[in-house]
Amino acid sequence: MKQLRIKVLVGLFVVAGVLAWAGARLWDSLGSLPSVPVAAPIVLALIAALLGSAAFSFRARLRAQRERRPGAKGVEPLLAARVLIFGQASALVAALVAGLYGGVGVFLLTAGLDSGPRRDQTIYAGLSVLAGAAVVAAALFLERVCKLPEDEDMDGPGPTSV
């Protein structure tokens, strides 16, 4: 399984942000801009909490297994792979969503916060960006916890036949 690359996540965030900012400008000039849902930062924060709790749980289990504690419950490899795939997918989607709400938030900041609803929308967009960053951080931490140690035997020459 390939690791997530920070450059890909940042690039996705920036491209989505620029496109969302341009789309928000166009949409606002044609009519009223759709609102940022209140549930967006809440859902992203819940996903970040799930990924973070899985990472801390796996880390504790793996540590207990390495230290050979009696009654240590290990991590099933298939479960770890499924959670890791969920984390990677969540990080990619969160980078995209955070970029979208970031672009809308920047547009709202530059357009002016004279009305109460626009101020609230800017706050929701900012919280969505922060929650999206938390999802990415939790997914990267989970990926680090689930990473297998490097095998020194694989780097050396292959087995020799006699």
C-alpha positions as a LaTeX table, in Angstrom:
\begin{tabular}{lrrr}
\hline
Residue & $x$ (\AA) & $y$ (\AA) & $z$ (\AA) \\
\hline
Met1 & 0.00 & 0.00 & 0.00 \\
Lys2 & 1.42 & 3.38 & $-0.96$ \\
Gln3 & 1.85 & 6.11 & 1.62 \\
Leu4 & $-0.01$ & 9.39 & 1.40 \\
Arg5 & 2.13 & 12.21 & 0.13 \\
Ile6 & 1.86 & 15.61 & 1.76 \\
Lys7 & 2.49 & 17.29 & $-1.61$ \\
Val8 & $-0.54$ & 15.57 & $-3.13$ \\
Leu9 & $-2.77$ & 16.59 & $-0.21$ \\
Val10 & $-1.54$ & 20.20 & $-0.25$ \\
Gly11 & $-1.89$ & 20.36 & $-4.04$ \\
Leu12 & $-5.44$ & 19.04 & $-3.83$ \\
Phe13 & $-6.23$ & 21.60 & $-1.12$ \\
Val14 & $-4.80$ & 24.51 & $-3.12$ \\
Val15 & $-6.40$ & 23.58 & $-6.44$ \\
Ala16 & $-9.79$ & 23.03 & $-4.81$ \\
Gly17 & $-9.43$ & 26.30 & $-2.92$ \\
Val18 & $-8.64$ & 28.33 & $-6.04$ \\
Leu19 & $-11.49$ & 26.74 & $-7.99$ \\
Ala20 & $-13.92$ & 27.27 & $-5.10$ \\
Trp21 & $-12.86$ & 30.92 & $-4.73$ \\
Ala22 & $-13.40$ & 31.54 & $-8.46$ \\
Gly23 & $-16.69$ & 29.65 & $-8.41$ \\
Ala24 & $-17.89$ & 31.60 & $-5.36$ \\
Arg25 & $-17.08$ & 34.90 & $-7.09$ \\
Leu26 & $-18.97$ & 33.85 & $-10.19$ \\
Trp27 & $-21.93$ & 32.44 & $-8.26$ \\
Asp28 & $-22.19$ & 35.54 & $-6.04$ \\
Ser29 & $-22.18$ & 37.83 & $-9.09$ \\
Leu30 & $-25.07$ & 35.85 & $-10.61$ \\
Gly31 & $-27.15$ & 35.56 & $-7.46$ \\
Ser32 & $-26.81$ & 34.50 & $-3.88$ \\
Leu33 & $-24.02$ & 32.19 & $-2.78$ \\
Pro34 & $-25.15$ & 28.88 & $-1.20$ \\
Ser35 & $-24.46$ & 28.67 & 2.50 \\
Val36 & $-21.79$ & 26.59 & 4.20 \\
Pro37 & $-23.59$ & 23.85 & 6.14 \\
Val38 & $-23.20$ & 23.86 & 9.91 \\
Ala39 & $-22.73$ & 20.09 & 9.82 \\
Ala40 & $-19.58$ & 20.25 & 7.67 \\
Pro41 & $-17.09$ & 20.94 & 10.49 \\
Ile42 & $-18.96$ & 18.61 & 12.82 \\
Val43 & $-18.79$ & 15.64 & 10.43 \\
Leu44 & $-15.13$ & 16.28 & 9.67 \\
Ala45 & $-14.32$ & 16.53 & 13.38 \\
Leu46 & $-16.11$ & 13.22 & 14.04 \\
Ile47 & $-14.08$ & 11.52 & 11.30 \\
Ala48 & $-10.88$ & 12.97 & 12.77 \\
Ala49 & $-11.88$ & 11.67 & 16.21 \\
Leu50 & $-12.57$ & 8.19 & 14.81 \\
Leu51 & $-9.24$ & 8.05 & 13.00 \\
Gly52 & $-7.38$ & 9.40 & 16.02 \\
Ser53 & $-8.96$ & 6.91 & 18.40 \\
Ala54 & $-8.17$ & 4.04 & 16.01 \\
Ala55 & $-4.56$ & 5.21 & 15.78 \\
Phe56 & $-4.14$ & 5.44 & 19.56 \\
Ser57 & $-5.82$ & 2.07 & 20.05 \\
Phe58 & $-3.62$ & 0.38 & 17.44 \\
Arg59 & $-0.50$ & 2.00 & 18.88 \\
Ala60 & $-1.28$ & 0.74 & 22.38 \\
Arg61 & $-2.06$ & $-2.76$ & 21.11 \\
Leu62 & 1.08 & $-2.96$ & 19.00 \\
Arg63 & 3.22 & $-1.68$ & 21.85 \\
Ala64 & 1.77 & $-4.30$ & 24.21 \\
Gln65 & 2.35 & $-6.99$ & 21.60 \\
Arg66 & 6.00 & $-5.90$ & 21.04 \\
Glu67 & 6.66 & $-5.88$ & 24.79 \\
Arg68 & 5.10 & $-9.36$ & 25.01 \\
Arg69 & 2.75 & $-8.43$ & 27.81 \\
Pro70 & 0.63 & $-11.33$ & 29.03 \\
Gly71 & $-2.89$ & $-11.17$ & 27.60 \\
Ala72 & $-1.89$ & $-8.56$ & 25.00 \\
Lys73 & $-4.47$ & $-8.35$ & 22.26 \\
Gly74 & $-2.84$ & $-7.91$ & 18.87 \\
Val75 & $-4.14$ & $-6.12$ & 15.80 \\
Glu76 & $-5.67$ & $-8.18$ & 13.03 \\
Pro77 & $-3.85$ & $-7.32$ & 9.79 \\
Leu78 & $-7.05$ & $-7.20$ & 7.73 \\
Leu79 & $-8.70$ & $-4.81$ & 10.19 \\
Ala80 & $-5.61$ & $-2.60$ & 10.19 \\
Ala81 & $-5.59$ & $-2.54$ & 6.38 \\
Arg82 & $-9.27$ & $-1.60$ & 6.23 \\
Val83 & $-8.88$ & 1.18 & 8.78 \\
Leu84 & $-5.78$ & 2.43 & 6.98 \\
Ile85 & $-7.60$ & 2.54 & 3.63 \\
Phe86 & $-10.47$ & 4.41 & 5.31 \\
Gly87 & $-7.92$ & 6.86 & 6.74 \\
Gln88 & $-6.24$ & 7.46 & 3.41 \\
Ala89 & $-9.54$ & 7.96 & 1.61 \\
Ser90 & $-10.71$ & 10.29 & 4.37 \\
Ala91 & $-7.52$ & 12.34 & 4.11 \\
Leu92 & $-7.94$ & 12.79 & 0.37 \\
Val93 & $-11.59$ & 13.78 & 0.67 \\
Ala94 & $-10.87$ & 16.04 & 3.65 \\
Ala95 & $-8.14$ & 17.85 & 1.71 \\
Leu96 & $-10.60$ & 18.42 & $-1.13$ \\
Val97 & $-13.44$ & 19.55 & 1.15 \\
Ala98 & $-11.15$ & 21.78 & 3.22 \\
Gly99 & $-9.90$ & 23.39 & 0.01 \\
Leu100 & $-13.46$ & 24.01 & $-1.17$ \\
Tyr101 & $-14.52$ & 25.59 & 2.10 \\
Gly102 & $-11.23$ & 27.44 & 2.34 \\
Gly103 & $-11.80$ & 29.04 & $-1.06$ \\
Val104 & $-15.34$ & 30.01 & $-0.12$ \\
Gly105 & $-14.08$ & 31.38 & 3.21 \\
Val106 & $-11.43$ & 33.50 & 1.48 \\
Phe107 & $-14.07$ & 34.86 & $-0.89$ \\
Leu108 & $-16.35$ & 35.71 & 2.03 \\
Leu109 & $-13.49$ & 37.44 & 3.85 \\
Thr110 & $-12.57$ & 39.54 & 0.82 \\
Ala111 & $-16.20$ & 40.34 & $-0.04$ \\
Gly112 & $-16.77$ & 41.88 & 3.38 \\
Leu113 & $-18.40$ & 40.74 & 6.57 \\
Asp114 & $-21.02$ & 43.49 & 6.84 \\
Ser115 & $-23.92$ & 41.12 & 7.46 \\
Gly116 & $-24.36$ & 38.56 & 10.22 \\
Pro117 & $-25.06$ & 35.57 & 7.96 \\
Arg118 & $-21.87$ & 36.15 & 5.95 \\
Arg119 & $-19.87$ & 36.33 & 9.19 \\
Asp120 & $-21.39$ & 33.03 & 10.34 \\
Gln121 & $-20.66$ & 31.42 & 6.97 \\
Thr122 & $-17.04$ & 32.54 & 7.19 \\
Ile123 & $-16.74$ & 31.01 & 10.67 \\
Tyr124 & $-18.27$ & 27.71 & 9.48 \\
Ala125 & $-15.91$ & 27.66 & 6.49 \\
Gly126 & $-12.89$ & 28.30 & 8.73 \\
Leu127 & $-13.95$ & 25.59 & 11.16 \\
Ser128 & $-14.38$ & 23.21 & 8.23 \\
Val129 & $-10.82$ & 23.91 & 7.09 \\
Leu130 & $-9.50$ & 23.26 & 10.61 \\
Ala131 & $-11.51$ & 20.05 & 10.94 \\
Gly132 & $-10.29$ & 18.92 & 7.51 \\
Ala133 & $-6.71$ & 19.52 & 8.62 \\
Ala134 & $-7.44$ & 17.45 & 11.73 \\
Val135 & $-8.67$ & 14.58 & 9.54 \\
Val136 & $-5.49$ & 14.72 & 7.47 \\
Ala137 & $-3.31$ & 14.82 & 10.59 \\
Ala138 & $-5.16$ & 11.88 & 12.16 \\
Ala139 & $-4.89$ & 9.86 & 8.93 \\
Leu140 & $-1.15$ & 10.54 & 8.68 \\
Phe141 & $-0.70$ & 9.53 & 12.33 \\
Leu142 & $-2.69$ & 6.33 & 11.73 \\
Glu143 & $-0.56$ & 5.58 & 8.70 \\
Arg144 & 2.59 & 6.04 & 10.77 \\
Val145 & 1.28 & 3.75 & 13.50 \\
Cys146 & 0.34 & 1.01 & 11.02 \\
Lys147 & 3.60 & 1.17 & 9.09 \\
Leu148 & 5.53 & $-2.07$ & 9.14 \\
Pro149 & 9.17 & $-1.94$ & 10.18 \\
Glu150 & 11.67 & $-2.15$ & 7.35 \\
Asp151 & 13.10 & $-5.58$ & 6.74 \\
Glu152 & 16.91 & $-5.46$ & 6.48 \\
Asp153 & 16.98 & $-8.80$ & 4.70 \\
Met154 & 15.04 & $-7.36$ & 1.76 \\
Asp155 & 17.70 & $-4.69$ & 1.12 \\
Gly156 & 20.61 & $-7.09$ & 0.83 \\
Pro157 & 21.35 & $-9.48$ & $-1.98$ \\
Gly158 & 18.91 & $-12.27$ & $-2.57$ \\
Pro159 & 19.46 & $-15.79$ & $-1.32$ \\
Thr160 & 22.27 & $-17.57$ & $-2.98$ \\
Ser161 & 21.80 & $-21.05$ & $-4.24$ \\
Val162 & 24.43 & $-23.62$ & $-3.59$ \\
\hline
\end{tabular}
